[in-house]
Each structure stands twice: as C-alpha cells, then as structure tokens.
Amino acid sequence: MADAGVRVSVVVPVRNRRALLRQLLDALAAQTYRDFEVVVVDDGSTDGAPEEVAADAAAGRNVRLVANTGSGAVEGRCTGVALSKAEYLAFTDSDCIPHPGWLAAGVAALDGGADVVNGATRPARTVALHERSLASGEEGLYPTCNVFYRRRAYDEAGGFDVEAAARLGFRPWARARGLGFGEDTILAWRVRRAGRAAYVPEAVVEHAVFPIDVSDMVSRTVQMAAFPALVREVPELRDMPLFRHRYVLGNWSRAPLYAAAAAAGTRHRRAALASLGAWAFVQARRSRSVPVAPAPATVAAGFALRFALDTVAAGALFVGSVRSRTLVL
C-alpha cells in the first residue's frame, strides 16, 4: 500500500541486537535523504532491542515497531513490506551501518528507472584470512543488507520466497536459525529479468564481521552445498563476478586441491604433492595482504585451517553439484 507522503520504506528485521540496532537507527537518522520511514520487525528479542525503536519514535523519528515473533528474518521482511507505505523499498540489517548518502544514492537510481538497485557492502573491520566476506556488491547475489526495490517490481516478482532455503537444500547451523538462503538472489533476478537493474557504489553499507569459532566456520562451509541449486535457479550467476571471487565460487585458489585429489586418485603421488605445494604457494601470497606479519605458529595454524575449509568447500560443492545436477566447483 503506497503512501504518497512517504517515498521510501526501510525494512529491518531484528532479534537480540540492541547495541547494533542503536547504531543502525542513528545511521538512518543521519541520512541526507529525508523522505522515508523505518519499519523494524522484531522476532522476539529479549535484550531490549524494541526499546530502542520506541525511544526513536518518542523522539519524533518516523520509526515503528512490528512484532513478528518466531518468524525468522525472511518472513520478517515480508511482513515489514506488507505493513509499509512507500513506493520504494530499502532493505538493510540490524548489524549494518549505512553511510549518510546511502538512501540518496539508492533513490536516485530508482528515480532513474531502475527496478532493483544494490550498493557497495564493506566489512566493518579487517577480515581475517580464514573468514569470508563479499565486499564489492557486484557479485550478483543482491543480499538484503543493501538492496532497493521499486514496490511494483517487488510485488510483480512475488516478493521474497520464504521456502527458498529449504528448496535449495540449505540447512542452517545453530547460530543461523531463522536466516534464509537464496531468496534475495532469486527475487532480484526475477526483477532484473523483467526490468532494469543498477549497481550504485555510492550506496555504501558497512556490515559487522563477527568472530566465529572453528565449528561455525565448518558449518558455514558445508552449506556451500546449496550453491549449485541456487545456480540452477539463477544460471546468470555463472557470468557474474561471484564465480571469480576469491572467497566464494570458482575459487582459483582451490584448483590445486582438485588437481591433488585427481592425482592422488590415479596414484600420481608426485603430481599430488606438487599440486599441494601450489596450493600452499597461493595461500602464502594471500597472507602477504595481512597488515601485521603473524608469528610462524599462527601462519601454520592458519594454513591448516584454510586447507581444511577449502577441502570441505570442495566436497560440499561436489555433493551439491551431484544433488542438483548443476556443476559448480
């Protein structure tokens, strides 16, 4: 239901991130573009996060809270859209900090005729070698931390598919309960196929990077098995930088591992060892980008962890490729 009095509705799902939500609300209050409302959809927070929304509303900011307990982030966004007012929709997350010109840049692109717009998402801190982060925003995934839609295009494409994660075979780890997978990408490409898309690097969002333990790292990597099914639904991803990005798919740094596995399978031990040596060389080159040189023991541990994660990733993508009959390595 569009309201001529409000041009943009910013929809934010949240659960138990009070301090981060406070930062986000302050960042939205500092936007240079002013004709917008904020719809915060709370999924049963117990840390007082809703109080931050109430405080802003009491201070006269155009912010309101919607309770949607137990729904998860994807359904929360759908609920927020259904209860919002504007002709333009903007999405970000409670662990993000949009730069002051974020809304202005996104709105300008929509005014220029785009139906879906994504901006540049940057990690809020330096990302360690064992962590993965998509920073440029040009990968073709259209994550909901930084994306804009024309409401008409959003509605015509059917909105976010709340069943996408299950259909694609995504099985969230313990800390990812309620999160989706693929629904953002599928929606964006439906809109993009029917209309116009724009990438606006001036629409900048900084995304928090949380420390994770080895168990979470492995769990996240295992879930790469769902990517081939996503590529089956969105084959255009093969032509996007996603497949060339060093952190996700088509990872050239894993190529020596595939070669090593093939060589070992044919009993070519020297070739296998040479391939593993090539992999180690690639990792050594990557480690040069770290601002402070780590201790040798730290380097060794990092190599071991990276080897384990790359091996798990290769296995997960192979399994997912077989399951979806779509080759992605």
N, C-alpha and C positions, 0 to 999 in steps of 0.2 A: 504494500500500500504506500505509494509515493506521496510525499507531502511537499508541496511547492515551497514551504517555508524552510525546509532543510534539504540541502543538496547532497550531503554525504552522511551515511551512517557507518560508523566504525564499530565493527563487531569483534568482541574479545571474549573467548571462553577462559575461565579461571578455576583453579582448585588449589587452595592452600599455598598461595604465593603472595602473601600480603606485602612484604617488603618490595618485591619485584613489581607487583601491581601498582604500588605507590609511585615507583619510578616511571612506569608507563603512563599513568594518569597525568603526572607532572609534565612528561614529554608531550602528551597530546594537548595539554593546556597551553604549551608554548608554541604550538603550530602557527605558522604565519597565515595559513588559510583558516578562516574562522567559521564558515557556514557548515557546521557539522554537529552531529550528536554522537555520543558514545553509548553503546549498549553492551554492558558487561553481563555475561551469562555465567552464573556461579553453579558449580557442580558439587554442592555440599561442602564447601570449605569449613574447616573447624579452627582456623588460625586467625579469624577476624578479618579476612580479606573483604567481605561485604561492607565492613565499617568504613573502609577507605572510599568506596563508592558513595556511601551515604554522606560522608563528610564533604565530598566534592559537590554532590547535589545540593547540600545545605548551603554551600558557599556560592551557589548560583551557576555552577557549571552545568552544561547540558549533558549530564551523565545519568544513566539509570541502570538499575539492577534487575535482572531477571533470574529467578530461581529455577534450576532445572536439574535437581539432584539425581545422580545416578545415570546420567545420560551419556557422559563422555564428551570429548571436545568436538567431534564431528556433529553429533546431534545438537550440541550446544550452539554451534554456528548456525545450523539450520533454524533453530528456534529464534536466535537473535535476528536473523534475516526476516523471518516471518513477522516479528514484532517491531521491526524497524520502519522508518518513514521515508527514506530518501531515494532519489533516482539513481544515485551512485552508491556502491558498497565498497568499503575498505576493510581489509582483514589484517590483523596483527595478533601477536600473542602476548600473554602476561609476562613473559620473560624477555621482552624486546623493548628497545628504546628507539623510537623513530626520530630522525633528525628534524629540526624545525620546519624544513621545507618539504617534508615527506608528502603531506596531503596536497600541497600546492602543485607539486610535480605530477602526482598521480591524476589529479583533477584536470590539469592542463592536457594530459594525454587523452583522457576520456572526452574532454571538450573537443579535442582534435579529431574525434571519430573512432577511437579505439574502443573495443568492447571488453577486452581484458588487458590489464597492464600489470607488469611486475617490475619491481625495483631491485636495487642492489642490497643484498643482505651480507653484513660483515660480522665476523665473530667479535665479541666484545673484549676478548683478550687473545693473547698469542695461543695458537693451537699447537699442542704437543705432537710429536711425530706419530704417536700411537692413536691419536684422535682423528676423527674425520669431520670435515666441515665443508659445506658448499658456500662459497663466499661471493661469487660473482653475480648470481641471479640469472645467468643466461643458459642454464642447463636444460631448460625446458620442463622442469618439474612444477613450477608455479606454486611453491609452498605457501601456506596460509599465514605465514609470519609477515608477508609483504606482497600483497596482491590486491588489485582493484577490479571491480566488475561494474559494467552497466547493468542495472537491475533487470531490464528487459531481456538482455542476453543471458543473464544468470537464470532467470525463470524459464526461458525457452529451452535452455540446455538441461533443465531438470534439477538444477542445484546440486549440492554435494550428495554423492551416493553413499549412504550410511552402511551399505552392505559390501562396499568395495574391498575392504581389508580381508574379510572372510572369503570372498570370492577369489581373491588373488593368492590366498594361502598364507597371509601374514598372521603370525601367531605372536602377539606382543609378550615381551618379557615382563617380569613382575612390576618394574617401575614405569612401564608403558601402558598399563591398563587404561582403557578409555581412549587411547590415541588411535587415530586411523592410519591408513596407508593407501595411497594411490587415488583417493577420492578427489584430492586437489588437482592432481595432474590430469585425471580423466575429464573433470569438468572443464578445466582450462582449454584442453584441446578440442572438446566439443564446441566451445565458444569460438575458439580460434578457427576451426574449420568452416564455421558458418559466418564468421565476420572478420574483424580486424584485431590484431594483437600488437602490443608495443612493449618494448623494454626501455625503461627510463632509469638510467643510472643515477640521476639526481634524487630519486625517491629512495633514500637510504634508511635502513633499519639496522641497528646493532643488536645482535642476538647473543644472549648469555650462553657461555660454554661451561657446563657443569663437570666437576671431577667425577670420573666413573671408575669402578673397580674392574678387575680382570673379568669377573663373571659377567658384568654388564657388557663389556667390550665383546666378549664371545657371543653373548645372546644377540646383540645388535648385528654382529657379522653374520650369524646364522640366518637372520631374517632377510639377508640379501637373496635368499632362495625365492622370495616373492617378486623380485625384479623382472625375471623373464616373463611372468604372467602379465605384469604391467606393460612390458614392451609389446606383448601380443595384442593388448587392447589399444596401445598407443604406439604403433610402429614408427611414427615420425621421430620418436626418441633416438632412433639409430642415427639420425642425421644431426643430432644436437650435440653440443659440447659435453653433455653428460657422458657420452661414450669415450671421450678423450680426456676426461678429467682424471687427474692422478689419484683422486680419493675414492672413486666410485666404480663405474663400469668401464670396460675396455681399458683397464689399468695396465699400461705398458710395463710397469714395474713388476707385475706378476707373470709376465711372459716367460722369464727364465724358470719359474716354478713349473709351468706347464711343460716346458721343454725337459726339465729334470724328471718329471713324472713319466713322460713318454720314453725318455732314455732309460730310466730305471726299469720300466715295463718291458723293454726289449733287451735288458741286460747290458746296456752300453754304460758301464759304470763311469768311465772317464767323461763321457758326454754329460752324464748326470751331475758329476762333480763340477764340471766346467759351467754348467747352467746355474748351479747353486752359487758358484763364485761370481757369476754375472749378476745374480740377484743381490748378493752382498755388496757388490760394487755400486749398484743402483741405490741401495739403502745408504751407503756411505756418502754418496753425492747429496742425497736428501738431507742428511744430518748436518751438512755444511750450512744450511739455512738457519740453524739454531743460533740465536744471538750470543749465547754463552756456551763455550765448549764444555760438555758434560764430562764427568770422570770416566775412565775406561770401563769400570764395572757397570756404570749406568748405560754406556753405549752398548755393552754386551747384552745387558738385560733388555734394552730396547730392541736390539736386533732379534733376540729370541722371541720377544712378544710380537714383533712385526711379522716374523716368519710364521708364527702360529696363526695370527689373524689372517695373513694372506693365504695360508693353506686352507683355513676354514672358509674364507670367502670363495676361493676357487671351488671347493667342494660344494658349498651352498649353491653357487651359480650353476654348477653342473647338474645338481639334483633338480633345481628349479627349471633348468632348460629341458630336462627329460620330462618332468612333470607337465610342463606347459607346451611341450613340443615347439619351443622357441629358443634358439641358441643364443645365449648371452654369456660371455666369458670375460 
